[in-house]
Amino acid sequence: MEEERMMKIGVSEKFNLERAVCNHGFFMMPPNKWIPSQKCLLRPLSSNLTLSITQPPTKHYILITILSPRPSPLSPHQKHSIRCQVARMLRISTLDDMMVHEFHQIHPFAKKMGFARIFCSPTLFEDIVKSILLCCCRWGRSLKMAEALCNLECKLYGKKNNKKRGRNDEYCLGNFPSPKEIVACLNAKTLNNYCNLGFRASPILELSRNIENGDLNLDDFETSRIPTAPTYDLATSHHKLLWNRLLGIKGFGAFTVANVMMCIGFYQYIPIDTETIQHLEQVHGKTLLGRTKREREVESESIISQIYDKYAPFQCLAYWMERVEYYEKKLGRLSDLPHSRYCNVTSTNFHLQTCGKEE
């Protein structure tokens, strides 16, 4: 029976779970929960399925343990689905191994640091919604909105929290909502009342509706890398076509699209926001002279090209490695941070010791 609750995914010799998880803000956003003392990632994949993901010392596999009770054994199809979702989160695939190898050839310091894989969500839908949550607000607000979305199921259907059943608090994680659950809110006002999403409620609801009614198939984007290509550059050589397709979706701006492309495995584009501009100033000593937001963004694009184009097609990976390195110089290893300090992982907030009041 115990074996029924465990699954394995083989990984390459140099794969490190801690580095594969704790490298991007998405690992801090609910319903993900990294346990520093155990080097373990907890998260639900459904309302009755919570996983523990670990890497046994010296082993070349990831161990997936089902924590939540199941009324019946998992079917082969369910096990395959779980493995696929975990592999997506940790960027475990032949193509991603190719990416790591080629990126480390271009960027020897990244190889020394063991940096390459960017942590993602189990589904592209969750990545897209979280990318929208990053728009036009402080990082602490993004974390709160993600948490509110994870509580949406309880608000919609009145489901009781598992804590009342005597379960361990670490296992009581609300799952990220599906498109169907978001559509159940009926309108953007209701969704906003539940989750305080502001203007983000409307594009998130429209995205969910388009997926539910079949007008938008995210699998078309998810499978856009060419698996038979001899190099990663060729596997993602059609990135401009994908960029334009995503940019054509209502509510998707350049910042959101760049984040989404990164989560699909296209690293040619760097998301530009206030944090990016501050990074260019703090790490590269670049002073932007533009007076308006748009002027600074255009100026940033030119500077970004000068700094990161030498790492093509992995510009975004090089940029994120610098971001992580800078954050860890200020705050210590991200994998060691308590959850109460996650909202401090922003260049505008390093002087704070605990989460301040968000706008």
Buried (B, 14 or more C-beta within 10 A) or exposed (E): EEEEBEBEBEBEEEBBBBBBBBBBBBBBBBBBBBBBEEBBBBBBBEBEBBBBBBBEEEEEEBBBBBBBEEEEEBEEEBBEBBBBBBBBBBBBBEBBBBBBEBBBEBBEEBBEBBBBBBBBBBBBBBBBBBBBBBBEBBBBBBBBBBBBBBBBBBBBEEEEEBEEEEBEEBBBBBBBBBBEBBBBBEEBEBBBEBBEBBBBBBBBBBBBBBBBEEEBEBEEBBEBBBEEBEEBBEBBBEBEEBBEBBEEBEBBEBBBBBBBBBBBBBBBBBBBBBBBBBBBBEBEEBEBEEEEEEEBBEBBEEBBEEBBEEBEBBBBBBBBBBBBEBBBEEBEEBBBBEBEBBBBBBBEBBEEEEBEEBE
